[in-house]
Amino acid sequence: MKDPVCQMDVDEQSAAAHSTYQGKTYYFCALGCQEAFEKDPGRYIPKETDLLGRKIHSDK
């Protein structure tokens, strides 16, 4: 799994921190990455849009 802030590989079992956003848990290599994520999660999560730029809703 990748840290959404720095893109470093992170093992869920040994991650330095984790955070839940919109029902999904994200894992981080360091507390600083978790803090940056929690300040602005939308900056680090890829936006899923269709060809017209409309947000795609999924059950993931």
ABEGO torsion letter per residue (X at the ends): XBBAAAGBBBBAAABABBBBBGGBBBBBABAAAAAAAAABAAAABBBBBBAAGBBBBBAX
